[in-house]
Amino acid sequence: MSYLVYIALFGAAVVFFLWLRDARIFYRTGLSGYRKAAYKGVLFGALAILGVAVAIYSLELLGLGLILAALYLQGKEEREKIWSSEGTLDRFLGKAPFYKGTRKRED
């Protein structure tokens, strides 16, 4: 196995981390932009798994390309601004204000 396979695994882990972060923010805020991002994150995660599978079977560069495409598409999703003065760690972990009872659901 080449070192590129390990990079592909790390890239897939990042795709899943970002997907779960969007899902957590949607759960806490109820904002529709994060709902769409969480739903599409499932598809991007599947694309990342496909990229890892391709990378394992000796087409490392094609697999990395699929994973980079998943990361690019995941970053292009439109989301609302929810942070103002929170720290970097809070943003990284997806700690958003929790709207108890007055969740802004836009179905």
Backbone bond lengths (Angstrom), bond angles and torsions (degrees), N, CA, C in turn:
res aa  C-N    CA-C-N  psi(-1)  N-CA   C-N-CA  omega(-1)  CA-C   N-CA-C  phi
1 M - - - 1.452 - - 1.524 109.35 -
2 S 1.290 114.83 137.77 1.453 121.34 -179.62 1.535 110.24 -84.45
3 Y 1.309 116.03 162.53 1.456 119.88 177.03 1.526 111.17 -66.25
4 L 1.320 117.82 -20.25 1.462 120.91 179.18 1.529 111.95 -66.53
5 V 1.314 116.90 -26.87 1.469 120.20 176.91 1.527 109.90 -66.28
6 Y 1.326 116.39 -38.97 1.469 119.35 177.95 1.525 111.34 -67.20
7 I 1.319 116.75 -35.88 1.459 120.28 175.63 1.529 109.89 -65.93
8 A 1.329 116.89 -38.48 1.467 120.76 177.26 1.527 110.70 -63.88
9 L 1.310 117.64 -41.39 1.471 120.62 177.87 1.526 110.89 -63.27
10 F 1.325 116.42 -41.54 1.459 119.44 178.04 1.525 110.71 -64.44
11 G 1.322 117.59 -42.37 1.462 121.04 177.95 1.513 112.38 -61.38
12 A 1.332 117.15 -40.35 1.466 120.32 177.60 1.528 110.54 -65.75
13 A 1.325 116.68 -37.83 1.469 119.58 177.42 1.521 110.90 -63.51
14 V 1.319 117.39 -37.41 1.466 121.12 177.65 1.527 110.64 -65.78
15 V 1.324 117.52 -40.72 1.460 120.78 178.18 1.527 110.18 -60.46
16 F 1.329 117.05 -44.03 1.462 119.86 179.97 1.522 111.71 -69.55
17 F 1.341 117.45 -35.92 1.464 120.09 176.76 1.526 110.34 -61.31
18 L 1.329 117.20 -45.43 1.464 120.43 -179.75 1.526 111.71 -65.81
19 W 1.328 116.39 -35.87 1.465 120.01 177.07 1.535 110.43 -63.73
20 L 1.331 117.14 -47.47 1.464 119.99 -179.69 1.524 111.59 -66.89
21 R 1.317 117.54 -31.82 1.460 121.26 176.31 1.527 110.29 -65.00
22 D 1.337 117.41 -44.42 1.468 120.46 177.26 1.525 111.19 -63.15
23 A 1.327 116.80 -39.61 1.466 120.36 178.72 1.526 110.57 -64.80
24 R 1.330 117.28 -39.06 1.462 119.89 179.47 1.531 110.51 -66.69
25 I 1.314 116.88 -42.59 1.461 119.60 179.89 1.529 110.23 -64.97
26 F 1.334 117.65 -39.71 1.459 119.38 176.61 1.522 111.25 -62.55
27 Y 1.322 117.11 -42.15 1.461 120.29 -179.63 1.527 111.05 -61.89
28 R 1.324 116.55 -38.00 1.461 119.93 -177.01 1.521 113.14 -80.61
29 T 1.331 118.33 -30.62 1.464 119.90 -174.74 1.517 113.83 -110.24
30 G 1.327 118.01 -32.03 1.447 121.03 -177.44 1.522 113.59 78.00
31 L 1.311 118.45 17.42 1.464 121.64 -178.44 1.525 110.58 -78.80
32 S 1.323 115.58 138.91 1.465 119.93 -173.10 1.526 113.41 -68.74
33 G 1.321 118.36 -30.53 1.455 120.36 178.81 1.521 111.73 -63.09
34 Y 1.312 116.80 -39.06 1.459 120.49 178.21 1.521 111.41 -75.17
35 R 1.340 117.17 -28.15 1.464 119.44 174.57 1.523 109.95 -64.13
36 K 1.324 116.77 -47.45 1.465 120.32 178.32 1.524 111.10 -62.23
37 A 1.323 116.58 -40.48 1.463 120.10 179.49 1.525 111.05 -65.40
38 A 1.323 117.21 -37.41 1.463 120.02 178.84 1.530 110.85 -69.69
39 Y 1.319 117.71 -39.73 1.467 120.23 177.76 1.521 111.52 -65.35
40 K 1.319 116.49 -44.95 1.457 119.51 179.46 1.526 111.54 -71.38
41 G 1.318 116.97 -22.60 1.463 120.83 177.00 1.512 112.30 -61.81
42 V 1.320 117.27 -28.01 1.468 120.68 175.63 1.526 109.99 -63.90
43 L 1.321 115.93 -44.30 1.469 119.93 178.72 1.525 111.39 -66.41
44 F 1.320 116.54 -40.23 1.454 119.58 179.87 1.527 110.65 -68.18
45 G 1.322 117.24 -33.57 1.466 120.75 174.95 1.523 111.46 -64.90
46 A 1.326 115.87 -39.64 1.468 119.31 177.08 1.524 110.63 -65.03
47 L 1.331 117.05 -38.93 1.458 120.70 176.90 1.529 110.65 -64.10
48 A 1.322 117.07 -37.69 1.464 120.78 177.93 1.531 111.20 -66.93
49 I 1.331 116.97 -40.00 1.467 119.51 177.28 1.522 110.24 -64.75
50 L 1.324 116.70 -39.78 1.460 120.27 175.12 1.524 110.35 -60.31
51 G 1.320 116.83 -41.13 1.457 121.02 177.69 1.513 112.61 -62.26
52 V 1.326 117.05 -40.26 1.466 120.40 177.34 1.525 109.86 -65.53
53 A 1.330 117.34 -43.48 1.468 120.48 179.37 1.524 111.22 -61.46
54 V 1.314 116.85 -40.87 1.470 120.60 178.60 1.525 110.04 -66.88
55 A 1.328 116.55 -39.67 1.461 120.19 -179.94 1.527 111.66 -66.35
56 I 1.315 117.44 -34.62 1.466 120.10 179.67 1.522 110.98 -68.10
57 Y 1.325 116.10 -34.32 1.465 119.39 -178.18 1.528 111.90 -91.99
58 S 1.316 116.68 46.28 1.468 125.70 167.61 1.524 116.55 70.92
59 L 1.289 120.17 8.67 1.462 121.56 173.75 1.525 108.49 -113.12
60 E 1.334 114.89 64.88 1.459 120.58 -171.46 1.526 113.15 -59.62
61 L 1.326 116.63 -44.23 1.468 118.89 -176.09 1.523 112.13 -67.74
62 L 1.315 117.47 -36.93 1.465 119.82 176.23 1.525 110.60 -66.19
63 G 1.322 117.11 -41.33 1.461 121.27 177.45 1.519 111.86 -62.64
64 L 1.327 116.66 -42.62 1.463 119.86 177.04 1.527 111.10 -65.13
65 G 1.311 116.92 -35.24 1.458 120.46 176.73 1.514 111.87 -63.43
66 L 1.326 117.06 -40.64 1.474 120.26 177.65 1.530 111.03 -64.46
67 I 1.319 116.16 -39.89 1.465 119.91 -179.81 1.527 110.29 -68.75
68 L 1.322 116.95 -41.23 1.467 119.62 176.55 1.524 111.46 -63.78
69 A 1.325 116.78 -35.93 1.469 120.07 176.18 1.527 110.40 -63.99
70 A 1.334 117.02 -41.00 1.467 120.28 178.08 1.523 110.94 -63.12
71 L 1.329 116.93 -42.22 1.463 120.21 178.55 1.531 111.26 -65.42
72 Y 1.311 116.62 -41.52 1.463 120.87 179.79 1.531 110.84 -63.74
73 L 1.309 116.70 -47.45 1.461 120.46 -178.95 1.522 111.42 -65.57
74 Q 1.324 116.66 -34.67 1.455 119.89 179.40 1.526 111.13 -67.62
75 G 1.306 116.78 -32.90 1.459 120.21 178.99 1.508 113.89 -78.21
76 K 1.328 118.30 -17.96 1.454 122.01 -178.67 1.530 113.15 -82.82
77 E 1.316 118.12 -10.70 1.465 121.82 -178.43 1.528 109.87 -67.27
78 E 1.336 116.63 132.61 1.461 122.72 -177.52 1.532 110.07 -77.25
79 R 1.341 116.02 127.02 1.463 121.79 179.99 1.529 109.55 -130.29
80 E 1.328 115.79 156.52 1.458 120.42 177.32 1.532 109.58 -78.56
81 K 1.309 115.46 156.80 1.468 121.52 175.24 1.526 107.78 -82.79
82 I 1.334 116.52 124.82 1.459 118.69 -178.59 1.522 112.77 -123.02
83 W 1.322 117.35 -13.07 1.456 119.79 -177.56 1.509 111.00 -106.04
84 S 1.342 114.94 147.04 1.457 119.28 176.70 1.523 110.58 -124.28
85 S 1.325 118.05 -58.19 1.460 120.03 -176.41 1.533 112.41 -131.01
86 E 1.319 118.16 20.56 1.450 120.89 -179.87 1.523 109.93 -71.85
87 G 1.312 114.61 159.70 1.452 120.30 179.63 1.523 112.06 -77.85
88 T 1.311 114.23 171.31 1.461 120.73 -178.60 1.519 111.72 -64.00
89 L 1.315 117.73 -40.70 1.462 120.75 -179.04 1.527 111.15 -64.93
90 D 1.321 117.14 -39.66 1.466 120.26 177.81 1.523 111.24 -63.30
91 R 1.311 117.29 -40.61 1.467 120.66 177.67 1.517 110.66 -68.24
92 F 1.317 116.33 -40.71 1.466 120.80 -179.50 1.524 111.36 -61.69
93 L 1.319 116.68 -40.72 1.457 121.21 -178.48 1.526 113.16 -85.54
94 G 1.312 118.18 -7.95 1.458 121.19 177.39 1.511 113.94 79.61
95 K 1.320 117.52 29.12 1.458 120.32 177.95 1.516 108.49 -76.76
96 A 1.300 115.50 107.76 1.463 121.72 -179.15 1.515 108.53 -114.38
97 P 1.328 117.11 157.56 1.461 119.05 176.47 1.523 110.30 -60.83
98 F 1.310 116.55 135.25 1.458 122.24 -178.37 1.516 108.78 -93.70
99 Y 1.329 116.40 121.89 1.460 121.72 179.77 1.514 108.92 -95.73
100 K 1.338 116.27 96.12 1.465 121.43 -179.18 1.517 110.20 -79.63
101 G 1.315 116.09 122.49 1.452 120.49 174.68 1.519 114.47 77.92
102 T 1.309 117.72 -28.63 1.465 121.00 -178.50 1.520 110.39 -114.91
103 R 1.307 115.21 44.27 1.460 119.00 -179.64 1.512 110.05 -68.51
104 K 1.310 115.66 137.40 1.453 121.53 -177.58 1.532 109.41 -89.41
105 R 1.298 116.32 82.83 1.460 120.43 178.74 1.523 109.39 -87.42
106 E 1.322 116.11 129.47 1.460 120.66 178.73 1.524 108.53 -124.07
107 D 1.311 116.70 76.20 1.481 120.13 -177.93 1.479 111.69 -85.65
